[in-house]
Amino acid sequence: MNELALPEPNNQLDQAQPEQMPSDLMQWVQEARQAALVAQSLAKTSFVPASLRGKPEDITAAILAGQELGMKPMATLKSIDVIQGTPALRAHAMRALVLAAGHEIELVESTSETCRMRGRRKGSEAWQEVRWDLERAELMQLTGKAEWKKQPQTMLVARATGELCRLIASDVLHGMPYAAEELGGIAHAEIVEDKPRLSISDLTGEGTAS
């Protein structure tokens, strides 16, 4: 594969004066500049999901948000959507990050009408359980959306995943408030059995050749 042709910096980040910034902020500005360059190169390629294609600013936000979570850029583009300006993890990526941190998640029950999941923090004996069913979804006026009609089981799993991960491990998610499925009503996550379909090494790059 040919090397990416990175454009010359041409944005407001380049107006920053390094000598006036704290070292941590200087490093972040440099990282943001590099993310913007990569985003400009990828924006029109098939590497980028349809929801981000042609949107270099949103790709930049996604890459920076993923970096704070310890994810590599290409894994980030499979795991984060920017919906109405808000970066949001896909449910399967939330689950993978929480498991990678040593916490436990179990799918207790999953049907087209109900989903029960439970989880507990690493070292804790107490389980926390969440339940999502069609009645709850109807109260929130979700069931009329296209993806809820086509894939109710997947959407229930995604909703339960987002709620449980924030409940037991909000620190792992760095305060990211939503699963992408909650904001966009799009079913990204596959139905899970015992393990996430997206591997931990896919997110972090660990265990892969450099």
N, C-alpha and C positions, 0 to 999 in steps of 0.2 A: 504494500500500500504506500502510495506517495506521501511524503511529509506534508503536513498542513502548511499552507501559506498564511502566516500571521500578518495582519495589516499593521501599519504603523499606529502607535497610540494617538488617539485624537478624541479626547473627551475631557470632562471637567476634572477627572482624577489627576490629569497631568498638570493642572494648575497648582497643585499642592506644593508647599515649600517644605521639604523634608526637615530642614534645620529647625523649623518651628513646631515640629510634632514630637510627642512622646514616642519612644522606640516601638512600643506595641502597636500604636496607631500607624506608624510608618510601615511596619511589616504588613498590617492589614491593607493599607493603601496599595502596596506593591502586589499583594495577592489579588486584590480586587481588579487592578489593572490587567494582570495576567489572565484572570478569569474572563474579563471583557474581551480580550483579544481572542481567546479560544472560542468564546461564544459567537463572535463575529464570523469566525471561520466555519463553525459548525451549523450556523443558523439555517442554512438552506440545504443541508445534506440529509440523507436518509438515516444518519446516525441519531438524529433528534426525533423524539416522538412528535406526532402530528400536533399535539396541543401546544408545543413550544416552537415548532418550525417557523422560521421567519421572524422570530422574536428574540433578538440577541440580548435585550435588556432582561427579559424574563429568564433566559438561559443563564446569564451572569448571576442573577439572584439565586437561582437554583443551585449553581455550582458552589457559591459562597455558603449557602445554607447547608449543603451537603458536606462541605469541608469542615464545618463546625461539629458535624456529627461523626467525622472520621471516615467519610466515604470518598472514594476516588471519583473524578469527574464523570467518566462514562457510566459508572454504576449509579451516580446521582441522577443522570438523565433517564434512567430506568426506574427511579425510585421516588422522585419529587416532581410534582406538578406545581405551576404557579397559576392560581385561580383567583381572578379579580385582584391581582397584586399580592396575594398571600401565598408564600411557599408552604406546601403541605405534603407530607410523606404519604406514599401509598401504604395501604394497610399491611401488605406483606413485608414491606421494608421496615415498618414499625416493629412488627413481630420479630424480624431477624435481628434488629439492633438490640431489642430487649433481651432476647435469648443470648446474644453475644456477650452481654454484660453479666451473664450468670444468673439472671432471674428465670423463673419458670412460668410457662403458659401451657394450658391444656384446653383442648376443645372437648367439652363435656357432651354436648348435644348439638346437632346441626340438621335441620330439616328446612323445607321451603316455608315453614310457618314460625319456626323459633330457633334461636341459637343461644346456647349457654357456654360461656368460657370462664375459666378461673385461672388465677395466677398468684404468685407470691414472690416477694423480694428474696434475693440471695441471702441465706442465713436465717430467714424467718420461718416460723412454723405455721403462721396464720395465712390461710388462703383467702383471697378476695374473689368474689364471683360477680359477673355481670350477665344480664339476660336481655336479649333483644328479640321481640316477636312482632308479628304483623300488626297487632293491636297498638303497640307502642309506636310503630312506624306510621300507622294511620293517624294517631293523635298529633304527630308532627307533620302531617300532610306530605308524606314521602311516597306513599304507595302509588300515587298517580303518575309518578315519573317513569319514563320509558324503561330504564334499567331495572327498576323495582318490579315492573311487570314481567320483564324478560328473565331476570336472574334474582329472584327474591332471596334464595338461599345464600348466594354469594354476597349480596348486599347486607344481609343480616350478619354474616361473618365479619364483613369489613367494619360495620358499625360497632360490633362487640369488641373487635380487635382494637380499634381506636380508643374506645372508652377504657378498656382494661389496661392497655399500655400506659395511658396517661395516669391511671389510678395507682399503679404499682411502681412505675418507673418514669415519672415525668422528668427526672434529672437526666436520664439517658437521652431523652428526646430534646433536651435543651429548651424546654418550654414551647416547642412547636405545637400549636393549639389544635390542629385538625388533621384527620386523615383526608387524603385527597377525595376519597369516595364521599365524605361528608359534605364537602363543598361543591363538588361537581356532579354528584349523582351518577358517576360512571364506575362501572365495576371493573377494577383493575385486578383485584386479588383473585386467585384461584381458590376453590374450596379446599380447605386444609383437612388433614387427618391428624397426624401426630407431629409433623415437622413442617417448617416453612418451605415453600417451593423455591424461594430465593436464598441461596446459601450465604453464610456469613462471609466467606472469602470473596464472593461476588461484590459485596459492599465495601470491604476494607482493602481488597487487593492482597490480603495475606495468603500465603501458600501458592501464589502464582509466579510464574517466571517474570523477571524484569526485562 
